[in-house]
């Protein structure tokens, strides 16, 4: 068996990204925290997630994160499947987070992208079919990507 367990992100400050993740995923919790040495730097770390998977956040980042709108090498985004995309966007909206990108229309999925306060982009997907061939259908999109969207249609703006 192979499964993805965690991602490790280095941020300037842990709390803003931690707040974003716990707003997006209220069922997650702080699994552990501590301090460790990386080279000559002592930095704080936290694990936030579930018993089965998590994201590590390390503080004391130096420099700037890659431009997510650019083509520099590095992380483009982390993607998460959710059961209730409208509920997730409502929770994030109520805490002041705006949608970066509203995905194109697709018959079997909805997608939205947010950038957290540290500059990491997160994609949230809701699949509209249980059939793998529908969920994994490439192509079929229509319309344009919409950027800097405040909320999904029908939600408070």
N, C-alpha and C positions, 0 to 999 in steps of 0.2 A: 504494500500500500504506500502511496505517495500522497501527501497533502501539504498544503501551504500552511505554516504555523504562525509566522510573524514577519513583520517588517520593522526595520530599525531606522528611525529618522533622527537627525541631529538638528536642533532648533536653538535659537538664541535664548528663548524663555519657554519653559514647559507649559505653564498654566494656560496661555491662550489656546494652544493646540489641544491640550487636555480638555478644556471647556468645550471647544468645538466638537470633539469626538464624543464626549458624554452627552452633548445635546443631540447629536445625530443618532447616537445609540444609547438611549437611557437604560437599556438592559446590561450594558457593559459596566465594569467596575475597575477600580484601581487594584490590580492584582498584587503589585509589589513595588517597592521603590528603594533607592539607596544611593550611594556615592561610589564612584570608581575612578580609576586613573586611566587616562588615554594619553599616552606619551607623557608630556610634562604637565598635563592639565587634569585637575580633579574636577569631575563634573557629576551632577545629579542625573539620575535616570528614573524612569517609571515604566511599568508595564501596565497598559490599559487594554481591557478586552474581556474575553470569557475564559472558561476553563480550557477551551480547545484552541484558541488563537488570540493574538494580541498584537498591539503596536508598541514598540519601545520608543520612548522619547528621551533623548539625551540633551542636556542644556550646554551652554557655553560655545555655541557655534560661532565661528569667525568668518567674516566675509558675507557675500550675498548669495542667495539661492539662484539657480538658473532661471532665466526668463521663460515662464511656461508658454508664452506666445511665440517663443523663438524655436530655433532648431539645434541648440546646443545639446551635447550629449548629457544624459542624466535622466532622472525620473520625470516622466511626463505626468502621470497621475496614478493613484491607487483606485481600483474599482471594487465596489461592494454591491451585492444583490440584496435588495430589501423587499419585504412583503407589502409595505404600505408607503409608497413614494410620496403621496399627498400628505400623510402624517409626518414624514420626515421633513419635507419642505416647510410645513407649517411650524414645526418645532424650531427649525433653524430661522425662519422668518421672524418668529416671536422674539428671538434672541438677537436680531439685527443682522443676520447673515443673508447676503443677496446671492442669487443664482448667478454664476459666471456664464454658463452656457446651458441653454435648454436644447436638448438633442432634437434631431430631425424626427419627424413623424415616422413611425414604423408600425406595421400591423401587429407585432408580437412583443414589443418592449417600449418602455419609456426610459429616458435617461436625462439626468441633470448633473451638472458639474459645479462644485463650489471650490473656492480657494480659501484655505484656513488662514489665520492671522500670520503664520510663519511663511506663507507663500507656497505651501504644498497644495496640489489640486487633487480633489477626491471626486470620483464619478460614482453616482448611485443609480442603479438600474432596477426596474421592476419588470419582470417578465409577465406577459399576458397570456402565456400558454404553458402547459406542462410538457408539451411535446418537444423533445430535443431538436428535431429538425426545424421546428418553428422558432424556438428560442435562439438557435444558432444560425438562423438564416441571414446570410450576408447579402446586402442589397435589399431592395424593397423600401428604402427610405424615400420620403418625399418632403418637400418644403426645405426651408433653410435652417441652418443653425441660428439660434437667437442668442446674442451676447448681452451681458449685463442686465439680465432680467430680474426684476424685483421679486416676483412670485409667479406661480403657475396660474393660468387662466382660471377664474372662478374663486381664487383665494384673495384674501384682503391684500391690498397693495399699500 
